[in-house]
Amino acid sequence: MGADEYRGADHGVAEPAGYPGDGNGEALGAGYPGDGNGEVPWTEVQGAGNGEAPWTEHPGAAADTEYGDGDYGSAEYGGADYGPAARAACVITVDGSYAARLARRGDSWFPERWTLDGPEPYAVPLPGRQPEEPGTEVHPMGDGRVLIRRFADGRHNFALLYPTGPETGELPLGAVECPDPGTALRLLPPAPGGEKAYALAVGRRSSAVWLVAGGAFGSEHLAEIPGRCSGGVWLDGAGRMLALDREVGGRTKTIVVDLERGGEVSPLLQIADGSDDRLLLADPDSGLLLISSDAPSPGRPRLGWGVLGSTLPVRFPECLRVPDCAVTPFAIQPGQVLMPESCGVALRVDGPTGSWVGVWRPAARQVEHLPAPEGWLTGAGLWTGNGELLLPYATEGMPCGVVRWAAAGSLSGEADDRRHPGSGEPGVGETGVGGVGPEDPDGGVDSASEPGPPEPVALRPVPLQQAPLGNLVTK
């Protein structure tokens, strides 16, 4: 059976009002998977979702113990769940130049910056005067500095870290105070351009967007939004249009916040009145959106894909449903202007046997499964413009390495006979660059796929600056 699709008269993906344009193609690591090839449409939605996490057919993925994900539901954060994906073990800038993570040496945690745009990646430790707490957030900036958020005495303190010879320089940026103990604050994904950084504070009845780095006067309150928000996806290359998933009245729908219009809010995603619909990733070049919704199967969130501004329906491919596993998209191939079906999408798959990587394109009807490299900074990676998927990893012997997977379907390096963690099929192993000699396998493994429909559906992507306004269902 093919993937489900949903088309409605008044619901779907709406182009945000006043959309500034089609972006500049800077977005890396933002993407959406899906599969649509003549699938049989469905028209009836019964019941309502149960509020489960939208990214998985599985109750959830295990936390990344190295990064301290287990602490994100603590009292400091109000016990709230803020994201559809398990938090990645490192954060990468939109252009792929830098990454930052909270590294661990013994019982001590410290920030670490990775440089990724040179001939070989390398890491620079940025330890402070004392070890960091496991829940501390770090965020790479476009100039190579690292933003850090520390929580102490009811205040979220921000500073920029940078290397100064053997020491770590620190530039304080001020703090955000949340008087209500039920308010949780976290950093949003890196913004295009890399000059500014934003945070989302979620209270009991409203959510606030803060500019915490790159402003003229320290932390700046930009918008107050009724309802509890989560997620955080940039829709353009200018860092203006921010998509958030807002919960109001027990239902979650995606909205767009225009940061240049005083936080003006407009609807973006509403597939059915009674469904929980979330935006997971977006690519400004192609307009490709990756969506989670329980509209096709009430109470069971599924991954789907659409195109911003298109009038074709959202699709929910069967191949993106991996039994007993959580599937989370984390990167999309950039530069595929007006060709969303050609975009490579990287998926994090968390199952009972561990985590591995899936690669998929909307034009395909199957997911290719790859073993995660040893020491993979789980959930982190980016696509290059020429179609290579880069996966950062750290081991005792290689504290800063990157696996390169070619879009043709193989990793570069020597053969590795490791097997796919979720099956008995041979898989592909990791390759190392940046001080590691190539350790490349000889090929990838395709997962079993659903029977293909007889004829593909013609795709009609719309340039973002020409996309119609209003409530439109997309493909």
C-alpha positions, -999 to +999 in steps of 0.1 A: +000+000+000+013+034-008+017+064+015-013+082+028-020+117+017-044+143+031-062+170+012-087+194+028-107+224+017-094+248+043-066+230+061-030+223+054+002+243+050-004+280+047+021+304+033+028+328+062+013+362+056+039+387+045+065+361+037+097+380+028+110+359+000+125+326-010+156+328+012+192+327+002+198+290+003+220+291+035+200+265+054+220+233+061+209+207+084+172+216+081+152+192+061+122+170+056+117+134+045+087+119+027+077+097-001+050+104-027+044+084-058+008+081-068-003+070-034-040+065-028-055+095-010-076+092+021-103+115+031-116+107+066-101+115+099-118+101+130-110+109+166-082+130+180-046+125+189-034+117+223-006+142+225+022+116+220+055+128+207+049+133+170+081+120+156+078+083+164+058+051+163+078+041+194+072+056+228+105+075+225+142+074+221+167+070+248+184+101+260+220+108+250+238+102+282+270+119+270+252+152+265+231+150+296+198+148+279+183+131+309+184+165+327+162+183+304+131+173+322+143+186+355+128+212+377+150+238+360+131+232+329+097+228+345+096+192+335+085+202+300+092+184+268+103+209+242+112+191+211+101+163+187+136+149+185+160+137+211+185+165+216+215+162+193+248+156+209+262+187+192+249+218+174+261+228+139+258+263+123+235+267+093+264+270+069+283+240+084+314+260+094+313+253+131+298+230+157+297+231+194+291+205+221+294+199+258+322+174+261+332+153+290+365+144+306+361+122+336+334+137+357+339+172+343+319+188+315+333+216+293+323+234+260+341+224+228+341+241+194+346+221+162+358+237+130+343+219+100+350+240+070+387+234+066+406+206+049+404+186+082+381+191+112+396+200+145+383+207+180+392+235+204+383+229+241+369+260+259+369+251+296+359+277+321+371+284+356+350+255+368+332+225+352+299+231+336+266+215+347+254+186+324+223+206+313+243+236+301+236+245+265+262+256+240+256+271+206+281+278+178+281+313+162+291+321+127+324+338+137+337+308+156+327+319+191+305+297+212+274+309+231+268+293+264+237+293+286+241+287+323+213+285+348+219+298+383+198+314+410+167+315+388+185+333+360+197+321+326+231+337+320+245+340+285+281+345+275+303+341+244+334+319+247+365+321+225+401+307+227+428+331+240+460+311+239+459+286+267+429+302+283+392+307+275+380+342+269+344+350+280+322+379+270+291+382+293+259+390+274+234+394+302+207+372+315+171+363+312+151+359+344+120+338+345+102+346+378+076+318+373+093+285+383+071+268+357+088+286+329+114+268+309+140+284+286+161+268+259+181+279+229+165+278+195+184+262+165+211+283+149+197+311+128+209+317+092+238+340+090+253+329+124+253+365+138+224+362+161+211+336+186+176+332+200+159+315+229+124+303+237+109+307+271+078+287+277+055+296+305+022+282+318+000+302+294+024+320+270+058+317+253+084+343+247+111+346+220+143+363+231+173+376+212+202+365+234+232+372+212+238+397+184+216+424+197+227+460+205+217+460+242+221+425+256+191+401+258+161+415+240+125+404+244+111+401+208+077+384+210+051+371+235+029+344+220-003+330+237+000+293+243+028+269+250+053+266+221+079+240+212+100+232+182+117+260+163+123+259+125+137+287+103+117+292+071+139+317+053+176+325+048+174+358+066+165+346+101+132+365+101+104+338+098+104+314+127+080+284+128+069+272+163+045+244+173+019+260+196-004+241+219-038+258+225-069+240+238-052+206+238-043+207+201-009+216+186-006+235+153+024+252+137+025+290+135+049+315+120+064+343+140+076+373+120+105+387+141+107+419+120+070+427+127+070+427+164+064+390+166+033+390+143+018+355+143+002+337+114-009+301+109+012+277+089+002+241+094-033+227+101-041+194+084-073+186+103-092+204+130-087+176+155-051+166+147-018+175+163+004+189+135+040+199+139+068+211+117+100+193+122+123+207+095+122+231+065+145+238+036+144+274+021+159+263-012+134+237-022+105+246+001+105+210+014+088+206+048+089+176+071+058+173+091+045+152+120+008+146+123-017+121+137-043+131+110-039+099+089-040+076+120-056+094+150-035+089+182-005+077+162+018+105+149+034+099+115+060+115+095+049+133+063+062+158+038+049+188+020+062+218+000+057+253+012+033+272-011+022+242-031-014+231-035-007+194-035-015+173-005+007+163+024+020+128+021+027+102+048+050+075+033+048+040+047+086+036+043+091+062+071+074+040+096+100+018+112+085-007+136+093-001+173+117+027+164+117+065+167+125+082+134+138+118+135+149+138+105+180+159+113+195+172+080+185+179+044+205+184+013+206+221+003+207+237-031+179+217-047+160+248-058+124+239-069+133+202-067+120+191-033+117+155-044+154+153-051+165+164-016+185+139+004+172+137+039+191+122+069+172+104+096+181+094+131+166+060+139+164+050+176+154+014+183+159-013+209+193-021+195+206+014+194+207+043+170+216+044+134+213+066+103+187+065+075+189+083+042+158+090+021+145+112-007+109+121-014+112+106-049+122+072-034+100+046-019+125+032+006+149+043+033+186+033+031+199+023+065+235+029+075+252+019+108+261+050+128+298+056+131+314+046+164+312+076+186+287+094+165+275+127+181+240+113+179+215+132+159+241+156+144+251+159+108+248+181+077+246+178+039+270+196+017+259+213-015+274+185-036+254+158-019+277+144+008+263+137+042+287+145+070+284+128+104+306+141+132+320+115+157+344+114+187+362+084+201+392+080+224+415+075+195+399+102+173+385+131+194+373+150+163+363+130+132+338+133+104+323+105+084+315+113+047+287+095+030+284+101-008+249+107-022+256+078-047+251+055-018+285+046-003+309+059+023+344+067+013+372+045+028+381+010+036+356-019+038+340-025+071+319-056+077+298-042+105+261-049+102+230-028+102+220-025+139+183-031+132+187-062+109+211-090+099+220-073+066+255-061+059+258-024+063+283+004+059+308+017+085+323+050+092+350+069+075+373+093+092+386+126+081+405+153+100+434+133+113+418+099+109+428+079+079+399+068+057+380+038+070+354+036+044+330+007+037+321-005+003+285+001+000+252+009+016+222-013+024+187-007+012+159-016+036+129-035+025+105-012+007+068-010+001+054-019-034+056+011-056+025+027-071+022+024-109+025+061-117+042+090-099+023+121-090+035+152-109+051+176-085+044+213-088+067+232-065+061+269-062+089+295-057+085+309-022+082+345-033+054+335-056+036+311-032-001+319-028-012+331+006-039+315+027-046+280+040-034+256+015-026+219+016+009+210+003+028+181-011 
